[in-house]
């Protein structure tokens, strides 16, 4: 359902419209749930592909621990100059930690980098080693509903 007021879409949004708007962006805020139920927010970069937002995280960070315990999350994306935003409510799946250069997790992280930066990394061996050293993994965020205000 989309409620409209002039050129704006407000409140509950059609998920496809929200995803189309979010696909042109790469930075947002991931909101997870702390053990005591309070929200915890983290600035992140993401890439949206096949209706799933992929986010690189490291093992042991608050957002990662929160998602290991509770898979519910919100991805909030803004465009302040447009006075527009979308909040995607959904659940996540966490990949294993990158373990071996070129493993499936490293390749997914490489795809994420390509999608966000629009170019190849200059040294893939160095990239893979950094992913392993950082204990990186991928958050696969699947939105279920959206709210927002976009033109």
C-alpha positions in Angstrom: 0.0 0.0 0.0 1.3 3.5 -0.9 -0.2 6.6 0.5 0.5 9.7 -1.6 0.6 13.4 -0.9 1.5 15.3 -4.1 4.8 13.9 -5.5 5.7 12.2 -2.2 5.1 8.6 -1.1 4.8 8.5 2.6 4.2 6.0 5.4 3.8 2.3 4.3 5.4 1.8 0.9 5.3 -0.8 -1.7 8.4 -3.0 -1.1 9.3 -3.0 -4.8 9.3 0.8 -5.0 11.4 1.0 -1.8 13.9 -1.5 -3.2 14.2 0.3 -6.5 14.9 3.6 -4.7 17.4 1.9 -2.3 19.2 0.1 -5.2 20.7 3.4 -6.4 22.4 4.0 -3.0 25.1 2.2 -1.0 25.2 3.8 2.5 22.7 3.4 5.3 22.2 2.6 9.0 21.7 -1.0 10.1 19.6 -1.2 13.3 19.9 -4.3 15.3 18.5 -5.4 18.7 20.6 -5.5 21.8 20.3 -8.2 24.4 18.2 -5.8 26.6 15.8 -5.0 23.7 17.2 -1.5 23.0 18.2 -0.6 19.4 21.8 -0.4 18.3 22.7 1.4 15.1 25.7 1.2 12.8 26.6 3.1 9.7 27.2 0.6 7.0 27.7 0.3 3.2 25.5 -2.2 1.4 24.8 -3.5 -2.1 21.4 -4.6 -3.1 21.1 -7.5 -5.5 18.2 -9.8 -6.1 16.2 -8.1 -3.4 18.8 -8.9 -0.8 21.1 -6.2 0.8 24.6 -7.6 1.4 26.7 -6.0 4.2 30.3 -6.7 5.2 30.8 -7.1 9.0 33.5 -8.4 11.3 33.2 -11.1 13.8 32.8 -9.9 17.4 31.3 -6.4 16.7 28.1 -5.4 18.5 25.9 -5.6 15.3 27.3 -9.0 14.5 26.7 -10.4 18.0 23.2 -8.8 18.0 22.4 -10.5 14.7 23.7 -13.9 15.8 21.2 -13.7 18.7 18.3 -12.1 16.9 18.0 -12.0 13.1 15.6 -9.1 13.0 16.9 -5.8 11.7 16.1 -2.5 10.0 18.1 -1.0 7.2 17.5 2.8 7.1 18.6 4.7 4.1 18.4 8.5 3.7 18.9 11.1 1.0 18.9 14.3 3.0 19.2 16.7 0.1 16.0 15.1 -1.3 14.3 15.0 2.1 13.7 11.3 1.4 14.2 8.1 3.3 13.3 4.4 3.3 13.3 2.0 6.3 13.4 -1.6 5.3 12.3 -4.0 8.0 13.5 -7.6 7.6 15.7 -10.5 8.7 19.2 -11.5 8.1 21.3 -14.6 7.4 25.0 -14.5 8.4 27.7 -16.2 6.3 30.5 -18.1 7.9 33.7 -16.1 8.5 36.1 -15.8 5.6 38.7 -18.6 6.1 40.6 -19.3 2.9 41.6 -16.9 0.0 39.0 -17.3 -2.7 36.5 -19.2 -0.6 32.7 -18.6 -1.1 32.7 -15.9 1.6 35.7 -14.1 0.1 34.1 -14.2 -3.4 30.8 -12.8 -2.0 32.8 -10.0 -0.3 34.5 -9.3 -3.6 31.2 -9.1 -5.4 30.0 -6.7 -2.6 33.1 -4.5 -3.2 32.5 -4.5 -6.9 28.9 -3.5 -6.5 29.6 -0.7 -4.1 32.7 0.7 -5.8 31.9 -0.1 -9.4 35.4 -1.4 -10.0 37.9 -4.2 -9.4 40.2 -4.3 -6.5 43.9 -3.6 -7.6 45.2 -6.7 -5.7 42.8 -9.5 -5.0 45.3 -11.6 -3.0 45.7 -8.6 -0.6 41.9 -8.2 -0.5 41.3 -11.8 0.4 44.0 -11.8 3.1 42.5 -8.7 4.6 39.0 -10.3 4.7 40.5 -13.4 6.5 42.6 -11.2 8.9 39.6 -9.1 9.7 37.4 -12.2 10.2 34.9 -10.7 7.8 31.5 -12.2 7.0 28.5 -11.2 5.0 25.1 -10.2 6.4 22.4 -11.0 3.9 19.5 -8.8 4.8 16.1 -9.7 3.3 13.5 -7.0 3.6 9.9 -7.9 4.4 8.3 -4.5 4.5 9.1 -0.8 3.9 8.2 2.6 5.2 9.4 5.9 3.9 9.1 9.0 1.9 10.5 9.3 -1.6 9.9 11.3 -4.7 
